[in-house]
Amino acid sequence: MLEVPTLELEERIRQELEENPALEDGPELDSETEEHDDDLNAEDGGNNDDIDLDEYMADDDIPDYKLKANNTSKDDKHEDIPFTVGMTFHEYLMDQVGLLQLSEKERLLIEYVIGNIDDEGYLRRTAEAMVDDIVFQAGVQTTDEEMIHMIDMVRQFDPAGVGACNLQECLKLQLERKHSTLNVVFAKKIIDEYFDEFSKKHYDKILRGLDIDDRMLKTVMNEIIHLNPKPGNAWGGNVLEKSMGTIVPDFILENDEGQLSVHLNNSNIPELRVNNTYNDMFKDYAANKQNHTREMKDAVMFVKQKIDSARWFIDAIKQRQQTLLTTMISIVELQKDFFIEGDDTYLKPMILKDIADRTGYDISTISRVSNSKYIQTEFGIFPVKYFFSESMTNDSGEEVSTREIKQILLECVENEDKRKPMNDDVLAEVLKTKGYIIARRTVAKYREQLNIPVARMRKEI
C-alpha cells in the first residue's frame, strides 16, 4: 500500500468498494461495529463453539487479509496490475484495419501481424515464423508471400514506421512518406548505405562517400534526427504511462513567507467507513441469539468476514497516509533551504537512513514511500527520489551533495565544443579544477546516471 501512488490508490479504492459490500464511502461513523462484535461474544457467555466464527471457518473462507498477515510484513512489496484507459497503440492499429476491404482470411492474417507488433511499434518476427505459428494457433493455412503482403499493408498504417523489423527499416519507412527533396534523397542514401557510419557518428566517412560539405550534412542529419525511432511510444499502455505529461502529485507543499507546510493530495480519495446495514445485521443477530441456526451462522460468518476486511482496508489507508505524511515532512525539514530557494545547490546530502532515523521507520519503508511519488512545489513538480543523494568531500573539506557534482558535470557537457566533446578523463580534470576530486570511473558513473552519452556519441558537425 505504501508504494502505490495516488492514481493507483484511487483505482484500488474503487475496486475495493465494488468488491466489498461492507465498505462504503462517506464520513466515518462511531465504533458501533466493534461494540456489536464485542457484545456478541460477551452475550454468548464465551461459548467459542457457538460464536467464535474464525474457529470453524474453513481455510477457503478465511479473508485474504488474514492469510497474508501471517506470512508477510507490513513493508513487503506488493505489485498491482496496472489498469488501462483510452485507446491503446494496438487498438489504434486495429481501428485502421476497419478501413480496408479484406476477406475473412486476410483480416485474420493482418490481425495476427498486429498482435506480434511490440509496444515500440516494431515487428521483430519473420513472416516465415508467423506462417508456421498461425497454422498451429488459429488453424489458418497461408504462405510466406501472403504474410509478407499483410506486413506491407500494416507498414502503410499510421504512425509512419510501424511494423519495421529494426531501426534502419523504421527510419526508411518514415523517409519514404516524405516529399522527395534533396535533403530527403541524401537522408535515404545515408540510411541505406551508411547506416553503420551514421550510428557510430563517423561523419568524415559519410562526407567523403556522399561528396557533400559539412553544412549540407548537418541539414540532412537534422532531417533524420527528427524522425521517430520508436513510433509506438506515442501511446502508453497504462494510466501511469499516459499521465507522465500531467503528473498527479502525491504531496502539495505550500510556502507562506518561509513557513512550509505539507499536505497529502487527497482531492479524489473518498473517506471510507463500514456500511451501516452490516452493523444492523449484527444487532439483529445479537437480539435473536436464542434462534441461531446453521444458516444464520453462515450468514453472520460472511458478514463478519466482510466487516473485518473493510476495517483492515480502512486502517491500512490511514496508516499509509500517516506514514507518507510523516516521511515527507521530515524530507522537507531536512531540505528546507531548497524548498524555499528552489536552487539545486541548496540540496543537502541525504540518504534513506537519514529519514529513517528521523521518523523511526525502517529504511525499506522510506524506500517504498519515496518510490513513484511526486511533490508539487512553487518551483514545479519533483519526484520524491530527487531529494536523495550521497555525499562527498571537496578539496576544502566541505561535505557536498553528489547532485551538486552532477549538476556541474551536466553544465560542462552542455557548454563543451560539440566538434571535440570531452571524454571522461578530461571531464575529471575539469571537475578537479573546480574543487571536486573524483576518479574517471566515478565521472563515468555519474554521466551514465544523467543519461549523457560517451564523448564519441556527443560529437556534432
C-alpha positions in Angstrom: 0.0 0.0 0.0 2.9 2.4 0.7 4.4 2.1 -2.7 1.1 2.8 -4.5 1.0 6.3 -6.0 -2.1 8.5 -5.7 -3.6 7.5 -9.1 -3.3 3.7 -8.4 -4.6 4.3 -4.9 -7.8 5.8 -6.3 -8.3 2.8 -8.5 -7.5 0.4 -5.7 -10.2 2.1 -3.5 -12.7 1.9 -6.3 -12.1 -1.8 -6.8 -12.4 -2.4 -3.0 -15.7 -0.5 -2.9 -17.0 -2.7 -5.7 -15.9 -6.0 -4.3 -16.7 -5.5 -0.6 -20.3 -4.5 0.2 -19.4 -3.8 3.8 -17.2 -0.9 2.7 -18.7 2.4 1.6 -17.6 5.9 1.0 -18.6 8.7 3.5 -17.6 10.2 6.8 -16.6 7.6 9.4 -19.4 6.7 11.9 -18.9 5.8 15.5 -17.4 2.5 16.7 -20.7 0.6 16.6 -19.3 -2.3 14.7 -16.6 -3.0 17.3 -19.1 -2.7 20.1 -21.6 -5.1 18.5 -18.8 -7.6 17.8 -17.8 -7.5 21.5 -21.4 -7.7 22.6 -21.9 -10.9 20.6 -19.0 -12.7 22.3 -20.0 -11.4 25.7 -23.7 -12.2 25.5 -22.9 -15.7 24.2 -21.1 -16.4 27.6 -17.8 -17.1 25.9 -19.1 -20.2 24.2 -16.5 -20.5 21.5 -18.1 -23.5 19.9 -21.1 -21.3 19.1 -19.9 -17.9 18.3 -16.1 -17.8 17.6 -16.6 -17.6 13.8 -12.9 -17.7 13.0 -12.7 -21.1 14.8 -14.9 -23.0 12.4 -14.0 -21.2 9.2 -12.5 -23.4 6.6 -9.2 -22.2 5.0 -11.1 -21.1 1.9 -13.4 -19.0 4.0 -10.7 -17.0 5.8 -10.4 -13.5 4.4 -7.3 -12.9 2.2 -6.0 -10.2 4.5 -5.8 -12.7 7.4 -3.8 -15.2 5.4 -1.4 -12.5 4.2 -1.0 -11.1 7.7 0.5 -14.3 8.9 3.0 -14.6 6.1 4.2 -11.1 5.2 5.4 -8.0 6.9 3.9 -4.5 6.5 6.9 -3.5 4.5 6.7 -6.3 1.9 6.3 -5.1 -1.6 3.0 -5.9 -3.4 2.7 -5.5 -7.1 -0.6 -4.4 -8.6 -1.6 -5.0 -12.1 -1.8 -1.6 -13.9 -5.2 -0.7 -15.4 -5.6 0.7 -18.9 -7.6 3.6 -20.2 -8.4 5.1 -23.6 -7.3 3.7 -27.0 -4.1 1.7 -26.8 -1.5 1.5 -29.6 -2.7 -1.9 -30.8 -6.3 -0.7 -30.7 -5.3 2.2 -32.9 -3.8 -0.1 -35.4 -6.8 -2.4 -35.3 -9.0 0.6 -35.9 -7.3 1.2 -39.2 -7.9 -2.4 -40.3 -11.6 -1.5 -40.4 -10.9 1.0 -43.2 -9.6 -1.8 -45.5 -11.6 -4.1 -47.9 -10.4 -7.5 -46.7 -11.5 -11.1 -47.0 -12.1 -13.0 -43.7 -8.8 -14.8 -44.1 -6.9 -11.5 -44.8 -8.5 -10.0 -41.8 -7.3 -12.9 -39.6 -3.8 -12.6 -41.0 -3.4 -8.9 -40.6 -4.8 -9.0 -37.0 -2.2 -11.7 -36.3 0.5 -9.4 -37.7 -0.7 -6.6 -35.5 -0.7 -8.9 -32.5 3.0 -9.5 -33.0 4.0 -5.8 -33.1 5.6 -4.7 -29.8 4.8 -1.6 -27.8 7.6 0.4 -29.6 6.0 -0.3 -33.0 8.4 -3.0 -34.2 7.6 -6.4 -35.8 10.5 -8.4 -34.6 9.3 -11.8 -36.1 9.8 -13.0 -39.6 7.0 -13.8 -42.0 8.1 -17.4 -42.1 7.9 -17.8 -38.3 4.4 -16.3 -38.2 3.2 -18.5 -41.1 4.2 -21.6 -39.1 2.7 -20.3 -35.8 -0.7 -19.2 -37.2 -1.3 -22.7 -38.5 -1.0 -24.2 -35.0 -2.6 -21.3 -33.1 -5.5 -20.5 -35.3 -5.6 -23.3 -37.9 -5.1 -20.8 -40.8 -3.2 -22.1 -43.8 -1.2 -19.4 -45.6 2.1 -18.7 -47.5 5.1 -16.6 -46.9 4.0 -14.3 -49.8 0.6 -13.7 -48.3 2.1 -13.0 -44.9 4.6 -10.6 -46.4 1.7 -8.8 -48.2 -0.1 -8.3 -44.9 3.1 -7.0 -43.3 3.5 -4.5 -46.1 -0.1 -3.3 -45.6 0.5 -2.7 -41.9 3.6 -0.7 -42.8 1.3 1.7 -44.6 -0.6 2.4 -41.4 0.0 5.4 -39.1 2.2 6.1 -37.3 4.9 6.1 -40.0 7.5 3.4 -39.4 5.2 0.9 -37.7 5.8 -2.7 -38.5 9.5 -2.3 -39.2 11.8 -5.1 -38.1 14.7 -2.8 -37.0 15.7 0.8 -36.6 17.1 1.1 -40.1 13.9 -0.1 -41.7 11.8 2.1 -39.4 13.7 5.3 -40.5 13.5 4.2 -44.2 9.7 3.8 -43.9 9.3 7.3 -42.5 11.5 8.9 -45.1 9.6 7.2 -47.9 6.5 9.1 -46.9 8.3 12.5 -47.2 8.4 14.6 -50.3 11.5 13.8 -52.3 13.6 16.9 -51.6 17.3 17.0 -51.9 17.6 16.6 -48.1 15.3 13.5 -48.1 17.2 11.9 -51.0 20.5 12.3 -49.1 18.9 11.1 -45.9 17.6 7.9 -47.6 21.1 7.3 -49.0 22.7 7.7 -45.5 20.2 5.2 -44.0 20.5 2.8 -46.9 24.3 2.8 -47.5 25.9 4.5 -44.5 23.8 3.4 -41.6 26.7 1.9 -39.6 28.7 5.1 -40.0 25.6 7.1 -39.1 25.0 5.0 -35.9 28.7 5.5 -34.8 28.8 9.2 -35.9 31.7 8.6 -38.3 30.7 11.8 -40.2 34.0 12.0 -42.1 33.3 8.8 -43.9 29.8 10.0 -44.8 31.1 13.3 -46.1 33.6 11.5 -48.3 31.1 9.0 -49.5 28.4 11.5 -50.5 30.8 14.2 -51.5 29.0 16.9 -49.6 30.1 19.7 -47.3 29.6 20.0 -43.5 26.7 22.4 -43.9 24.8 20.1 -46.2 25.5 17.1 -43.9 24.2 19.0 -40.9 21.0 19.8 -42.7 20.5 16.2 -43.8 21.3 14.9 -40.3 18.7 17.3 -38.9 16.1 15.6 -41.2 17.0 12.2 -39.9 17.2 13.2 -36.2 13.6 14.5 -36.3 12.3 11.0 -37.3 10.7 8.8 -34.6 12.9 5.8 -33.7 10.0 4.3 -31.6 6.7 5.0 -33.4 4.7 3.1 -30.9 5.8 5.2 -27.9 3.2 7.9 -28.7 0.8 5.5 -26.9 1.0 4.4 -23.2 -0.4 1.0 -22.2 -1.4 2.1 -18.7 -2.6 5.1 -16.9 0.7 5.9 -15.3 2.5 6.0 -18.7 -0.2 8.2 -20.1 -0.2 10.6 -17.2 3.6 11.3 -17.3 2.9 14.5 -19.2 0.4 15.6 -16.5 1.7 14.0 -13.3 -0.7 13.9 -10.3 1.4 14.9 -7.3 1.0 12.8 -4.1 2.0 15.8 -1.9 1.4 19.5 -2.1 3.9 21.9 -0.5 2.8 25.4 0.5 5.2 28.3 1.3 3.8 31.1 3.4 6.6 33.6 3.7 9.1 30.9 4.6 6.7 28.8 6.7 6.5 25.4 4.8 3.5 23.1 5.2 3.0 19.7 3.5 -0.4 18.2 2.6 -1.4 14.9 1.0 -3.2 15.3 -2.3 -6.4 13.6 -1.3 -8.8 15.5 -3.5 -10.1 12.4 -5.3 -9.7 9.9 -2.5 -13.0 9.3 -0.6 -13.5 8.9 3.1 -14.3 5.3 3.9 -16.5 3.6 6.5 -18.2 0.3 7.3 -21.6 0.0 5.8 -24.2 0.6 8.5 -26.5 -2.0 7.1 -24.0 -4.7 8.0 -23.9 -3.3 11.6 -27.6 -3.7 11.7 -27.2 -7.3 10.8 -25.1 -7.8 13.9 -27.8 -6.1 16.0 -30.4 -8.5 14.7 -28.2 -11.5 15.4 -27.5 -10.3 18.9 -31.2 -9.7 19.6 -32.2 -13.2 18.4 -29.3 -15.3 19.7 -31.8 -18.0 21.0 -32.9 -18.7 17.5 -29.5 -19.3 16.0 -29.5 -21.7 13.0 -26.6 -23.0 11.0 -27.8 -20.9 8.1 -27.8 -17.8 10.3 -24.3 -18.7 11.5 -23.1 -18.9 7.8 -24.7 -15.6 7.1 -23.0 -13.9 10.1 -19.7 -15.5 9.2 -20.0 -13.9 5.8 -20.9 -10.6 7.3 -18.0 -10.7 9.8 -15.5 -11.5 7.0 -16.6 -8.5 5.0 -16.7 -6.2 8.0 -13.2 -7.3 9.2 -11.9 -6.9 5.7 -13.4 -3.4 5.4 -11.9 -2.4 8.8 -8.5 -3.7 7.8 -8.6 -1.7 4.5 -9.7 1.5 6.2 -6.9 1.1 8.8 -4.4 0.4 6.0 -5.3 3.5 4.2 -5.0 5.6 7.4 -1.6 4.0 8.2 -0.4 4.7 4.6 -1.5 8.4 4.7 0.2 8.9 8.1 3.4 7.2 7.1 3.6 9.2 3.8 2.9 12.5 5.5 5.4 11.9 8.4 8.1 10.9 5.9 7.5 13.9 3.5 7.5 16.3 6.4 11.0 15.0 7.5 12.3 15.4 4.0 11.0 18.9 3.7 12.6 19.8 7.1 16.0 18.4 6.0 15.9 20.1 2.6 14.1 23.3 3.8 16.6 25.6 2.0 15.9 24.0 -1.3 12.1 24.3 -0.9 12.5 28.0 -0.1 15.0 28.9 -2.7 14.3 26.3 -5.4 18.0 26.0 -6.3 19.7 22.6 -6.6 22.9 23.9 -4.9 20.9 24.1 -1.7 20.2 20.4 -1.6 22.0 18.7 1.2 23.4 15.2 1.1 20.5 12.9 2.2 20.2 9.1 2.1 17.3 6.8 3.1 18.8 6.2 6.5 18.7 9.9 7.4 15.0 10.0 7.0 14.6 6.5 8.7 16.4 7.8 11.8 14.2 11.0 11.9 10.9 9.1 11.5 11.6 5.9 13.3 10.6 3.9 10.2 12.6 1.2 8.6 14.8 2.1 5.6 12.6 -0.2 3.5 9.6 1.8 4.5 11.2 5.1 3.5 12.2 3.5 0.1 8.6 2.5 -0.6 7.3 5.9 0.4 9.8 7.6 -2.0 9.1 5.2 -4.9 6.9 6.6 -7.6 5.7 9.6 -5.5 5.8 13.3 -6.5 5.5 16.6 -4.7 4.1 19.8 -6.0 6.1 22.9 -5.1 6.1 26.5 -6.3 9.1 25.6 -8.4 7.4 22.7 -10.2 6.7 19.0 -9.5 9.5 16.8 -8.4 9.8 13.0 -7.8 10.5 12.4 -4.1 13.6 10.4 -5.0 15.0 13.6 -6.4 15.9 14.9 -3.0 18.1 11.9 -2.1 21.8 11.9 -2.9 25.1 10.7 -1.4 27.8 13.0 -0.2 31.5 13.5 -0.8 34.1 16.0 0.4 35.5 18.7 -1.8 39.1 19.9 -1.7 38.1 22.4 1.0 37.0 19.6 3.3 33.3 20.6 2.9 30.7 17.9 2.5 28.7 18.4 -0.7 25.9 16.5 -2.4 26.7 14.3 -5.4 23.8 16.0 -7.0 25.8 19.3 -7.0 28.6 17.5 -8.7 26.2 16.0 -11.3 24.8 19.5 -12.0 28.3 20.8 -12.7 29.1 17.8 -14.8 25.9 18.5 -16.8 26.9 22.1 -17.3 30.4 21.1 -18.5 28.9 18.8 -21.2 26.3 21.4 -22.2 29.0 24.0 -22.7 31.6 21.8 -24.4 32.7 22.1 -28.0 30.5 19.6 -29.7 33.0 19.1 -32.5 35.5 17.9 -29.9 33.5 16.6 -26.9 35.3 15.9 -23.7 35.9 12.3 -22.7 35.6 11.1 -19.0 39.3 11.7 -18.3 39.0 15.3 -19.5 35.8 15.8 -17.5 37.5 14.5 -14.4 40.3 17.1 -14.8 37.7 19.9 -15.3 35.9 18.9 -12.1 39.2 18.8 -10.3 39.9 22.4 -11.3 36.5 23.3 -9.8 37.4 21.6 -6.5 35.8 18.2 -6.9 38.5 15.5 -6.9 36.8 12.3 -8.3 38.1 9.4 -10.3 37.4 8.9 -14.0 35.2 5.8 -13.3 33.1 7.9 -10.9 32.7 10.5 -13.7 31.6 7.7 -16.0 29.0 6.5 -13.4 27.6 10.0 -12.9 27.5 10.6 -16.7 25.5 7.4 -17.2 23.1 8.3 -14.3 22.5 11.6 -16.1 21.9 9.7 -19.4 24.8 11.5 -21.1 26.3 9.5 -24.0 30.0 8.9 -24.3 32.1 11.6 -26.0 32.0 9.9 -29.4 28.2 9.8 -29.4 28.0 13.5 -28.4 30.0 14.6 -31.4 28.2 17.0 -33.8 29.1 18.5 -37.1 
